[in-house]
Amino acid sequence: MKIYPFAQQALGQIIEDKAELHGDKVFLQYEDGEEVTYRECNEITNQVANGLRKLGLEKGDTIATFLPNCLEGVYFWFGAAKAGVIEVPINLANKGHFLTYIINNSNSQVLVIDRQLIDRLKFIENDLPQLKTVIVWSKSSESEELPPLKFEVIEYNDLLRDSSSERTEVGVKGSDPQIIIYTSGTTGPAKGVLQPHSMIYLSACEYSEAMQTKEDDIFFTCLPLFHANARILCLYPAMLLGTKAVINEKFSATRFWEQIRKAKATIFNSLGTIANFIYSQPPKPDDGDNPIRVCAAFPMPKQIYSDFKTRYDVKVVEGYGLTELAIITYNPFDQPVIGSCGKETKSFEVRIVDENDWPVPAGTVGEIVARGRTPWATALGYYDAPDKTVELVKNHFYHTGDSGYLDENGYLFFVDRIKDYIRRRGENISSAEIEYVVDSHPKVAESAAISVKSELSEDEVKIVVVINPGEILEKEELLTFCVERMPYFAVPRYVEIVESLLKTPNGKVQKNKLREAGITLNTWDREKAGFQVKK
């Protein structure tokens, strides 16, 4: 695999170089069989870059993308990078306040959107004062009439048709910001993590080393392209190797191995509960008859680790990371320790510290902290939030908000979360954002969102609600209100209505007490009640 020095680590430069090296070789393949070569990808992304510049976007400006997994999503990723424009991919589940906040907070003047999602934009259009232009992409060749919008509207094909396929140099460097990925925190709304070009390049390189990738590997992803994993730990390593990446629109537990065999894939990544969903399918005699060589798991549940490897005849490599730092540990390919997240990578120093930031001995639980050994290996900070960036880095180390320990051989073991956030279906969820929506219901006085243990390996969401005096609020009414205003994965499964919330002397809700109580006799379960939430 060719190694690029810092001066050549901008994403646009690398795809240009790969187009020269691998020209007519297939780079991307969509699930319907459509293929794109390195040369074609480079030319199309030049058209996108030039089209964005003609819209008035300059280096350092932001563009939001609201797209499903599709080849065009990759084109906007690369095209924005070539133009020096910072892309802001938005989770497809977002709607209402969640969607409004990201578009406004990122200062995006241009939004690229799937035609199927236009109604969500129409619902919030009067709350988007900075948005000027909407680029509409459609999976179907038959264009349906759009509802009237207050923005300039451009069809994706028109953007390309009027743009040159020649590259326009704008002087992008490895230290320049490339992407803003919004991640839910513990307090307040989501924060935009500003990742530079070199960070995503180095992350892809270290993934390739950990997975012992080969130039004849075929990468497969069904993970959403609005997350870092599919981009940085699948498409990017494939590009660095000059090989092929196969993109499926979404994950299907029942069709997973059928899709893998069709793609002839040798590498895939599992995130969150995906490994559990795959493993929970009825065993088949040919489970081990598949082309996969190695799977990266974040994480692989300890209780199924060994059987998963044997049943599907695959190597499993686990790792630990977060959006602000990328992956900072990997379990060694040939010396994995089951239950561990592995050892620190070349680019990072990992420590365990006490509440005063002093390192603790091996085997002692404390907070996991890390810092980069390589320049530009970490995020630049939170977009337009210097105060939050300062909170993240203390005493020169990024503080993860997770507890864990290092054994005497340097293997990291994750223990629990210190911070007040919820993780469900592979998504980090801010309790504050759930509470913001619930509290906006006219019958609600206040609420507290907490995590409760799931039958799977992550969390379920419980909302504890205080109703305004004299009001009657049915649980179904509250959840219907939530479904219209928040992503499906954030909609609480459990609801409990109480007279008051226990608070500290300074007025802070004692969520630790609510978590200790967990599921009580007065807790309503929407799944048992048959209340369905669609994606």
PyMOL commands that set and color helices and strands:
alter all, ss='L'
color gray80, all
select helices_A, chain A and resi 6-8+11-22+38-54+71-83+96-105+115-127+156-161+197-211+228-241+256-263+274-279+305-312+386-392+431-439+475-483+488-490+511-517+526-529
alter helices_A, ss='H'
color red, helices_A
select strands_A, chain A and resi 26-30+35-37+62-66+86-89+110-114+133-137+152-155+177-183+191-196+218-221+244-247+267-271+294-298+315-322+326-330+343-344+348-353+366-372+381-382+393-394+397-406+412-417+421-424+427-430+444-453+459-467+494-498+524-525
alter strands_A, ss='S'
color yellow, strands_A
deselect
rebuild
show_as cartoon
